[in-house]
Amino acid sequence: MTTKGAPKVMRSNKGFQLRLDLYDACVLLKLAEQAAPSECCGLIFQHFKTWAEIVALKNVADDPTHQFHIDRQDYLQACMRYDRKPMAVFHSHPHSQPTPSATDLQLMDALEACNTGMEMVIVGLTPPTVNRYRKIENVYRCLETIVVPTDALADQLYAVTRSHAIHYTESQ
């Protein structure tokens, strides 16, 4: 029985490992292309240990062409909607390689300090690549690189997954 107004406890990600596939990478690339020249951003939730749910959020940074900032309320609403903590935060680097910038490293340090266990996924447009990062033994490591096809296959994969894997949350 839940008391009215009591805080809801979100399900843990314990035992889950983030899994991105080519479909997910195509969705992330399309989000990055649509947001360019600004950075896209959002959260990735893992479901049933098998598939990822990509949640695009509005970039509210003062300079969205060179940084990203997710509104705290949007973050909380997404977590409540999916009833769990996100596995990763994602954003794009529309003008550079998909490697962590100094600001990205600071964010990953903050996420680790909060014991979130979250990873960072960075989408690069040139070349079209999705990299997944995590801090392991005080070193930032790229755990996975997915090179995204730039032909009709990418558009086809995106069309198939758009209705299943992507949800938009707009800040008011």
N, C-alpha and C positions, 0 to 999 in steps of 0.2 A: 504494500500500500504506500502510495506516495503522498506526502503532505503537500497541499497546495502552496505553491511558491517556493518549494524546496528546489535547490539546484539539481539539475539532471547530471548524472555521472555518465560520461561517454565511454563506450567500449574501448578497450585497449587494442593496440596493434601487435601485442606480444605474439610471437610465433609467425607473424606475417612478414614476408619479404617482398619489397616492391618489385613488380614484374612489368616491364614495358615491352611491347612488341612493335612490329612495323606499323600496325594500325594506329597505336598510340602515338608513335613518332610522327606519322602523317598528320594526325589531328593537331599535335603541338606545332608542327611546321606551318600548317595553314593558319593557325592562330597568330603565329609570329609574322607571317606574310601580311595578314589582314591588319595587324596593328602597326606595321612599319610605316613611318620611320620611328615610331615609339616602341618601347618594349612592352610585350604582352606579359601577363603574369596570372598566377592562380595556384590552385592546390590540386594534389593528386591523392585520391583515396583508394585504398585497396579493398576489394570485396572478395570474400570466399577464397582467399589465397590464390585466385586464378586470374582476375582481371582488374584493370585500373579504371577509375572514374575520374575524368579530367574536368575540373571545375574552373572555368575562366572567370577571373575577377577583374574589376576595373583598376587600372593603374592610376593611382591618385598622387603620384610623385609630382613635385614642383617642376621637374624637368624630365618628363617621361621618355624623352629621346635618349637619355643617358643613364637612367636609373628607374627602379620600380619601387612602389610602396603599395601594400595592400591595406585597405581600410580595415581597422580593427573590427568594426561592426560586421562588415562583409565576411571577414574570417570567421567570426563567431557564428554567424548565420549558416555558413556552409558546414561548419562542424556539427551544429545542431541538426541540420537537414540530413546529414549522413550518419549521425549518431556515433561518430568516432573521430579520433584525431587524424589529421592527414598524415600520409606517409612521406610526402615531399611537397616542397614549394617549387614552382617552376617560373621561369621568365626567359625572355629572349635577349640575345645580343644582336640587334639588327645591323650593327656597323662593325662588329669584331668577331673574333673566334669564340666558340662556346666554352671558354675556360673562365674560372672564377676571377673576377676583378677584386681589387682590395676591398671594395664595399661588400661584395659577395662573401669574401672570407670573414668579414666582421659579422655579417648576418649568420653565417654558419657557426661561428663561435658563440653567438648569442643563443642560437637554437640548441647547441650542445650544452651551454650553461643552464638552460631551462630543462635539460634532460628530456627533450622531445623525441630524440631518436630520428628526427626528420632528415631526409636527404634533400639535396638541391639538384634540380634538373635544369640544364641550360640549353636553349635551342639556338643554334647558329644558322644564319641564312646562307652564308658563303664560306664553305660549302654547306649544303643542307644536312645538318648533323644534330643529333640529340645526345648530350652527355649527362650521365648521372654521377653525382659526387657525394662522398661522405667522408667525415673525418675519422680516421682509424689510427690509433696509437699516435695521436698528435700530428698526423700528416694527412693532408687532403688528397684523396685518391679518386681517380675516375674509375668507377666500378663497371661502367657500361658505355659503349658508344654505338649508336645506331645511325648509319648513313642512310638518308632518305632518298629514294629515287625521285628524280625531278621530271619524270615524264607523265604520261597519261595514267600510269599505274597509281601514282600518288593521288591524283584527283579521284580516281575510282575508289581507292581505299578510303579516302576522306569522305566521299559521298555515302559509302556503306556505313561508316562508323558515326557520322555526324548525329544521326538521330538517337544513337545508343550511348555514346561515350562523352558527349559534351553538353554542358549546361552553363548558362550564363547567369551571373548574379550582377545586377546593376546597382550601383550606389545611388541613393536618392539625393 
